[in-house]
Amino acid sequence: MNKLKEWMHLASPSDLETLADLADTTPGALRQLAGGYKTDGKPRASAEMARRIEQASENMHPRLPIIHREDLCPACAGCEFAKAYRK
């Protein structure tokens, strides 16, 4: 299970709406991303969308876990700067 889907299992419907509002997207878009819509179950957000979701989830922490951009975006997962930042 991917990190966004795990987050959604812990969150309430109002938490999902809050995350969507903070990330400037919709709950439906987050559900599709978590379900890996058209991507074999793997989230494939753009780097910008992944950044917005990460920042939004930071605002909801510590009650809910932070969703890191590397877990949502293949480009971020391979980025040397993102890897160095997490060390």
N, CA, C and O atoms as a MOPAC input file, in Angstrom:
PM7 MOZYME 1SCF
protein

 N      0.85000 1    -1.17700 1     0.00000 1
 C      0.00000 1     0.00000 1     0.00000 1
 C      0.89700 1     1.24300 1     0.00000 1
 O      1.86900 1     1.31400 1     0.75300 1
 N      0.56600 1     2.21300 1    -0.84500 1
 C      1.39400 1     3.41000 1    -0.91200 1
 C      1.09400 1     4.35400 1     0.26300 1
 O      0.08400 1     4.21100 1     0.95300 1
 N      1.98500 1     5.30900 1     0.46800 1
 C      1.90900 1     6.18800 1     1.64600 1
 C      0.65300 1     7.06500 1     1.65500 1
 O      0.08800 1     7.31400 1     2.71900 1
 N      0.22100 1     7.52400 1     0.51400 1
 C     -0.98800 1     8.34600 1     0.47600 1
 C     -2.20700 1     7.50200 1     0.84200 1
 O     -3.08800 1     7.96500 1     1.56700 1
 N     -2.26000 1     6.29200 1     0.35300 1
 C     -3.37800 1     5.40300 1     0.68600 1
 C     -3.36300 1     5.07200 1     2.17500 1
 O     -4.41700 1     5.03500 1     2.81100 1
 N     -2.17900 1     4.83300 1     2.73700 1
 C     -2.06400 1     4.59400 1     4.17900 1
 C     -2.58000 1     5.80500 1     4.96500 1
 O     -3.31600 1     5.65700 1     5.94100 1
 N     -2.18500 1     6.99800 1     4.52500 1
 C     -2.62400 1     8.22900 1     5.17600 1
 C     -4.14900 1     8.32500 1     5.14700 1
 O     -4.77800 1     8.68400 1     6.14200 1
 N     -4.72700 1     8.00200 1     4.00400 1
 C     -6.17600 1     8.10100 1     3.84700 1
 C     -6.91700 1     7.12400 1     4.75800 1
 O     -8.03000 1     7.41600 1     5.19600 1
 N     -6.32000 1     5.97800 1     5.04600 1
 C     -6.94800 1     5.02100 1     5.96600 1
 C     -6.97600 1     5.56200 1     7.39500 1
 O     -7.86000 1     5.21000 1     8.17600 1
 N     -6.01600 1     6.41100 1     7.73300 1
 C     -5.95600 1     6.99800 1     9.07300 1
 C     -6.81000 1     8.25900 1     9.19700 1
 O     -7.21900 1     8.63500 1    10.29500 1
 N     -7.07200 1     8.90100 1     8.07300 1
 C     -7.74000 1    10.20200 1     8.05900 1
 C     -9.25900 1    10.06300 1     7.99400 1
 O     -9.80000 1     9.06200 1     7.52500 1
 N     -9.91600 1    11.09900 1     8.47900 1
 C    -11.37500 1    11.18300 1     8.35700 1
 C    -11.71500 1    11.83600 1     7.01600 1
 O    -10.83300 1    12.40000 1     6.36900 1
 N    -12.96600 1    11.76900 1     6.59300 1
 C    -13.35700 1    12.46500 1     5.36400 1
 C    -13.07400 1    13.97200 1     5.43000 1
 O    -12.70000 1    14.57800 1     4.42600 1
 N    -13.25000 1    14.56700 1     6.59700 1
 C    -12.95700 1    16.00400 1     6.69900 1
 C    -11.45400 1    16.26700 1     6.62100 1
 O    -11.03600 1    17.31300 1     6.12400 1
 N    -10.63000 1    15.31600 1     7.11300 1
 C     -9.17700 1    15.44900 1     6.96600 1
 C     -8.78800 1    15.43600 1     5.49000 1
 O     -7.92400 1    16.20200 1     5.06300 1
 N     -9.42200 1    14.57000 1     4.72300 1
 C     -9.13800 1    14.48700 1     3.29100 1
 C     -9.51300 1    15.79900 1     2.60500 1
 O     -8.77100 1    16.28600 1     1.75100 1
 N    -10.64100 1    16.36400 1     2.96700 1
 C    -11.04100 1    17.65700 1     2.40600 1
 C    -10.05400 1    18.74800 1     2.78200 1
 O     -9.71900 1    19.59900 1     1.95700 1
 N     -9.58600 1    18.72700 1     4.02600 1
 C     -8.60300 1    19.71800 1     4.46500 1
 C     -7.31100 1    19.57800 1     3.69100 1
 O     -6.74900 1    20.57100 1     3.23000 1
 N     -6.82900 1    18.33600 1     3.54200 1
 C     -5.60300 1    18.11600 1     2.77500 1
 C     -5.77100 1    18.62000 1     1.34900 1
 O     -4.88000 1    19.27600 1     0.81000 1
 N     -6.90500 1    18.31600 1     0.74100 1
 C     -7.15800 1    18.75800 1    -0.63100 1
 C     -7.16600 1    20.28400 1    -0.71900 1
 O     -6.57100 1    20.85700 1    -1.63300 1
 N     -7.83100 1    20.93600 1     0.21800 1
 C     -7.86700 1    22.40400 1     0.20800 1
 C     -6.47000 1    22.99100 1     0.36100 1
 O     -6.08900 1    23.90300 1    -0.37300 1
 N     -5.71100 1    22.46400 1     1.31600 1
 C     -4.36300 1    22.98100 1     1.56100 1
 C     -3.42500 1    22.72400 1     0.38000 1
 O     -2.51500 1    23.51100 1     0.12000 1
 N     -3.65200 1    21.62100 1    -0.33100 1
 C     -2.79900 1    21.25600 1    -1.46600 1
 C     -3.31600 1    21.81600 1    -2.79400 1
 O     -2.74200 1    21.55800 1    -3.85200 1
 N     -4.40100 1    22.57900 1    -2.72500 1
 C     -4.99200 1    23.19300 1    -3.91300 1
 C     -5.37400 1    22.14200 1    -4.96000 1
 O     -5.03800 1    22.25200 1    -6.13900 1
 N     -6.09300 1    21.11800 1    -4.47800 1
 C     -6.59700 1    20.07100 1    -5.36100 1
 C     -7.95100 1    19.61700 1    -4.83400 1
 O     -8.55500 1    20.30200 1    -4.00900 1
 N     -8.42700 1    18.48400 1    -5.29500 1
 C     -9.73500 1    17.99000 1    -4.85400 1
 C     -9.57600 1    16.63800 1    -4.15300 1
 O     -8.60000 1    15.92600 1    -4.38900 1
 N    -10.53600 1    16.28700 1    -3.29000 1
 C    -10.48300 1    14.95300 1    -2.68300 1
 C    -10.49400 1    13.84400 1    -3.73800 1
 O     -9.82700 1    12.82300 1    -3.56800 1
 N    -11.23500 1    14.03300 1    -4.80800 1
 C    -11.27800 1    13.03500 1    -5.87400 1
 C     -9.92300 1    12.83000 1    -6.52900 1
 O     -9.53500 1    11.69800 1    -6.81800 1
 N     -9.20400 1    13.91500 1    -6.76300 1
 C     -7.86500 1    13.80200 1    -7.35200 1
 C     -6.92600 1    13.05900 1    -6.40300 1
 O     -6.09700 1    12.26400 1    -6.84600 1
 N     -7.05400 1    13.31400 1    -5.10700 1
 C     -6.22700 1    12.60600 1    -4.13000 1
 C     -6.57700 1    11.12400 1    -4.09400 1
 O     -5.69200 1    10.27500 1    -3.98500 1
 N     -7.86700 1    10.81500 1    -4.18700 1
 C     -8.28000 1     9.40100 1    -4.21100 1
 C     -7.70400 1     8.69400 1    -5.43900 1
 O     -7.21100 1     7.57100 1    -5.33900 1
 N     -7.76900 1     9.35200 1    -6.59000 1
 C     -7.21800 1     8.75000 1    -7.80700 1
 C     -5.70900 1     8.55900 1    -7.68300 1
 O     -5.17500 1     7.53100 1    -8.09900 1
 N     -5.03600 1     9.53000 1    -7.12000 1
 C     -3.59200 1     9.43300 1    -6.92900 1
 C     -3.26300 1     8.29400 1    -5.96400 1
 O     -2.34300 1     7.51600 1    -6.21600 1
 N     -3.99900 1     8.19200 1    -4.87400 1
 C     -3.75900 1     7.12500 1    -3.88500 1
 C     -4.04100 1     5.75100 1    -4.47700 1
 O     -3.36500 1     4.77800 1    -4.14300 1
 N     -5.02400 1     5.66700 1    -5.34300 1
 C     -5.37200 1     4.39300 1    -5.96100 1
 C     -4.49400 1     4.01900 1    -7.12300 1
 O     -4.61100 1     2.92800 1    -7.68000 1
 N     -3.60400 1     4.93300 1    -7.49300 1
 C     -2.72100 1     4.65400 1    -8.62400 1
 C     -3.48400 1     4.57700 1    -9.92400 1
 O     -3.22200 1     3.71300 1   -10.76100 1
 N     -4.44200 1     5.49300 1   -10.09200 1
 C     -5.27200 1     5.51700 1   -11.29400 1
 C     -4.40100 1     5.51000 1   -12.54000 1
 O     -3.59900 1     6.41800 1   -12.75400 1
 N     -4.56500 1     4.48200 1   -13.35500 1
 C     -3.83600 1     4.29200 1   -14.61400 1
 C     -2.32300 1     4.11800 1   -14.42200 1
 O     -1.56300 1     4.30400 1   -15.37200 1
 N     -1.87500 1     3.76600 1   -13.21100 1
 C     -0.43200 1     3.62200 1   -12.98300 1
 C     -0.10100 1     2.36000 1   -12.19500 1
 O      0.88900 1     2.33500 1   -11.46400 1
 N     -0.89600 1     1.33700 1   -12.32700 1
 C     -0.65600 1     0.05300 1   -11.66300 1
 C     -0.53600 1     0.17300 1   -10.14500 1
 O      0.26000 1    -0.53400 1    -9.52700 1
 N     -1.32400 1     1.06500 1    -9.54700 1
 C     -1.34300 1     1.19800 1    -8.09800 1
 C     -0.25100 1     2.05500 1    -7.50700 1
 O     -0.16600 1     2.19400 1    -6.28700 1
 N      0.58400 1     2.63100 1    -8.34400 1
 C      1.67200 1     3.46900 1    -7.85300 1
 C      1.32000 1     4.93500 1    -8.09700 1
 O      0.97100 1     5.31000 1    -9.21600 1
 N      1.41100 1     5.77600 1    -7.04500 1
 C      1.10000 1     7.18500 1    -7.26200 1
 C      2.11800 1     7.83500 1    -8.19900 1
 O      3.31800 1     7.57400 1    -8.10700 1
 N      1.63200 1     8.67000 1    -9.08400 1
 C      2.49900 1     9.36700 1   -10.03900 1
 C      2.08200 1    10.82900 1   -10.12100 1
 O      1.52300 1    11.27400 1   -11.12300 1
 N      2.35800 1    11.55600 1    -9.06800 1
 C      2.04800 1    12.98300 1    -9.04700 1
 C      3.17000 1    13.75100 1    -9.73500 1
 O      4.30400 1    13.28000 1    -9.82100 1
 N      2.83600 1    14.93200 1   -10.21800 1
 C      3.88700 1    15.82200 1   -10.71300 1
 C      4.70600 1    16.28100 1    -9.51300 1
 O      4.25700 1    16.17200 1    -8.37100 1
 N      5.89400 1    16.78900 1    -9.76800 1
 C      6.73600 1    17.28800 1    -8.67400 1
 C      6.02600 1    18.41600 1    -7.92900 1
 O      6.11100 1    18.49400 1    -6.70400 1
 N      5.33500 1    19.28100 1    -8.64700 1
 C      4.61800 1    20.38700 1    -8.01200 1
 C      3.47400 1    19.88800 1    -7.14000 1
 O      3.29800 1    20.36700 1    -6.02000 1
 N      2.70100 1    18.94000 1    -7.63300 1
 C      1.60500 1    18.39100 1    -6.84400 1
 C      2.15000 1    17.67200 1    -5.61000 1
 O      1.59700 1    17.81000 1    -4.51800 1
 N      3.21600 1    16.91700 1    -5.77500 1
 C      3.82100 1    16.20900 1    -4.64500 1
 C      4.30600 1    17.19600 1    -3.58800 1
 O      4.15400 1    16.94700 1    -2.39200 1
 N      4.88200 1    18.30300 1    -4.01500 1
 C      5.33400 1    19.34000 1    -3.07700 1
 C      4.16200 1    19.91000 1    -2.29600 1
 O      4.23400 1    20.07300 1    -1.07800 1
 N      3.07800 1    20.21100 1    -3.01200 1
 C      1.90500 1    20.79400 1    -2.34400 1
 C      1.28000 1    19.81700 1    -1.35300 1
 O      0.85300 1    20.22100 1    -0.27100 1
 N      1.22400 1    18.54600 1    -1.71000 1
 C      0.66300 1    17.54200 1    -0.80700 1
 C      1.56400 1    17.37800 1     0.41600 1
 O      1.07400 1    17.27800 1     1.54100 1
 N      2.86400 1    17.35100 1     0.20100 1
 C      3.78600 1    17.23600 1     1.33500 1
 C      3.61600 1    18.41300 1     2.29200 1
 O      3.51300 1    18.21700 1     3.50300 1
 N      3.58600 1    19.62000 1     1.76200 1
 C      3.43400 1    20.80100 1     2.61500 1
 C      2.09000 1    20.80600 1     3.33000 1
 O      2.01100 1    21.19900 1     4.49400 1
 N      1.04200 1    20.37800 1     2.65600 1
 C     -0.27700 1    20.31700 1     3.28200 1
 C     -0.27700 1    19.29500 1     4.40600 1
 O     -0.83500 1    19.55000 1     5.47400 1
 N      0.34400 1    18.13400 1     4.18200 1
 C      0.36400 1    17.10700 1     5.22000 1
 C      1.22100 1    17.53700 1     6.41000 1
 O      0.95900 1    17.12700 1     7.54100 1
 N      2.23600 1    18.35400 1     6.16700 1
 C      3.03600 1    18.88300 1     7.28100 1
 C      2.17400 1    19.74300 1     8.20100 1
 O      2.38100 1    19.75500 1     9.41500 1
 N      1.22000 1    20.45300 1     7.63400 1
 C      0.32000 1    21.28200 1     8.43500 1
 C     -0.62500 1    20.44900 1     9.28900 1
 O     -1.18000 1    20.95600 1    10.26400 1
 N     -0.81700 1    19.19600 1     8.94400 1
 C     -1.74000 1    18.31700 1     9.67100 1
 C     -1.00300 1    17.37600 1    10.62700 1
 O     -1.62600 1    16.59100 1    11.34200 1
 N      0.30200 1    17.46200 1    10.63300 1
 C      1.15100 1    16.65400 1    11.50200 1
 C      1.18100 1    17.30300 1    12.88300 1
 O      1.16800 1    18.53400 1    12.91900 1
 N      1.21800 1    16.63100 1    13.99200 1
 C      1.54900 1    15.24000 1    14.21500 1
 C      0.34500 1    14.30200 1    14.29900 1
 O      0.51900 1    13.09300 1    14.45400 1
 N     -0.86200 1    14.83700 1    14.19900 1
 C     -2.04000 1    13.96600 1    14.29400 1
 C     -2.05800 1    12.93500 1    13.17000 1
 O     -2.44300 1    11.78500 1    13.38100 1
 N     -1.64900 1    13.34200 1    12.00300 1
 C     -1.55600 1    12.44700 1    10.84200 1
 C     -0.12800 1    12.50000 1    10.31400 1
 O      0.54000 1    13.52500 1    10.45300 1
 N      0.35100 1    11.41500 1     9.71200 1
 C      1.74100 1    11.39300 1     9.23300 1
 C      1.96500 1    12.32700 1     8.04300 1
 O      1.03800 1    12.68200 1     7.31500 1
 N      3.21000 1    12.70300 1     7.88000 1
 C      3.60900 1    13.52100 1     6.72600 1
 C      3.72900 1    12.60700 1     5.51000 1
 O      4.27500 1    11.50700 1     5.59900 1
 N      3.22200 1    13.06700 1     4.39500 1
 C      3.34400 1    12.34400 1     3.12700 1
 C      4.49800 1    13.00500 1     2.37800 1
 O      4.37500 1    14.14700 1     1.93600 1
 N      5.59800 1    12.30800 1     2.23600 1
 C      6.77000 1    12.89300 1     1.58300 1
 C      6.62300 1    12.85600 1     0.06800 1
 O      6.06300 1    11.91800 1    -0.49900 1
 N      7.13600 1    13.88700 1    -0.56300 1
 C      7.01600 1    14.01600 1    -2.02400 1
 C      7.65900 1    12.85200 1    -2.76200 1
 O      7.21500 1    12.48600 1    -3.85000 1
 N      8.69700 1    12.27000 1    -2.18100 1
 C      9.35500 1    11.13300 1    -2.83100 1
 C      8.43000 1     9.92100 1    -2.93200 1
 O      8.62600 1     9.05900 1    -3.78900 1
 N      7.43200 1     9.85500 1    -2.06700 1
 C      6.48100 1     8.74500 1    -2.10200 1
 C      5.39200 1     8.94600 1    -3.15400 1
 O      4.63000 1     8.02300 1    -3.44100 1
 N      5.31500 1    10.13300 1    -3.72100 1
 C      4.25200 1    10.45900 1    -4.67400 1
 C      4.73900 1    10.68400 1    -6.09300 1
 O      3.98100 1    10.52200 1    -7.04900 1
 N      5.99000 1    11.05500 1    -6.23100 1
 C      6.50500 1    11.48100 1    -7.53600 1
 C      7.78800 1    10.72500 1    -7.88800 1
 O      8.77000 1    10.81800 1    -7.15100 1
 N      7.80200 1     9.98800 1    -8.98500 1
 C      9.01600 1     9.26800 1    -9.37400 1
 C     10.22300 1    10.18500 1    -9.56500 1
 O     11.34400 1     9.79800 1    -9.23400 1
 N     10.01600 1    11.38900 1   -10.09000 1
 C     11.13600 1    12.31300 1   -10.28500 1
 C     11.72600 1    12.73700 1    -8.93900 1
 O     12.94500 1    12.84200 1    -8.80100 1
 N     10.87300 1    12.97700 1    -7.95900 1
 C     11.34800 1    13.35700 1    -6.63000 1
 C     12.05700 1    12.18700 1    -5.95400 1
 O     13.03600 1    12.37900 1    -5.23200 1
 N     11.56000 1    10.97600 1    -6.19100 1
 C     12.17400 1     9.79200 1    -5.58300 1
 C     13.60400 1     9.59200 1    -6.08000 1
 O     14.44200 1     9.05400 1    -5.35600 1
 N     13.88300 1    10.01700 1    -7.29900 1
 C     15.21600 1     9.85900 1    -7.85200 1
 C     16.09600 1    11.09200 1    -7.71400 1
 O     17.23400 1    11.09100 1    -8.18300 1
 N     15.59800 1    12.12600 1    -7.09000 1
 C     16.31700 1    13.40100 1    -6.99400 1
 C     17.38900 1    13.34000 1    -5.90200 1
 O     17.09900 1    13.00800 1    -4.75300 1
 N     18.60600 1    13.65900 1    -6.27000 1
 C     19.70600 1    13.62700 1    -5.29800 1
 C     19.51000 1    14.65400 1    -4.19000 1
 O     19.93200 1    14.41500 1    -3.05900 1
 N     18.88900 1    15.77500 1    -4.48000 1
 C     18.65700 1    16.80000 1    -3.46600 1
 C     17.61700 1    16.34000 1    -2.44900 1
 O     17.76600 1    16.57900 1    -1.25100 1
 N     16.58000 1    15.68900 1    -2.92300 1
 C     15.55000 1    15.16500 1    -2.01200 1
 C     16.14300 1    14.09100 1    -1.11200 1
 O     15.84300 1    14.04900 1     0.08100 1
 N     16.98500 1    13.21900 1    -1.67200 1
 C     17.62200 1    12.17100 1    -0.87300 1
 C     18.52600 1    12.77000 1     0.19200 1
 O     18.52900 1    12.31900 1     1.33700 1
 N     19.29200 1    13.78600 1    -0.18400 1
 C     20.21500 1    14.42400 1     0.76400 1
 C     19.42800 1    15.13900 1     1.86200 1
 O     19.85300 1    15.14500 1     3.01700 1
 N     18.31300 1    15.72800 1     1.52700 1
 C     17.49300 1    16.46500 1     2.49500 1
 C     16.91700 1    15.53200 1     3.56000 1
 O     16.79800 1    15.92400 1     4.72100 1
 N     16.56000 1    14.31200 1     3.18600 1
 C     15.94800 1    13.36200 1     4.12200 1
 C     16.95200 1    12.69800 1     5.05000 1
 O     16.56000 1    12.08600 1     6.04300 1
 N     18.25900 1    12.80700 1     4.74000 1
 C     19.28200 1    12.14600 1     5.57700 1
 C     19.42500 1    12.81900 1     6.90800 1
 O     20.23600 1    12.39400 1     7.73100 1

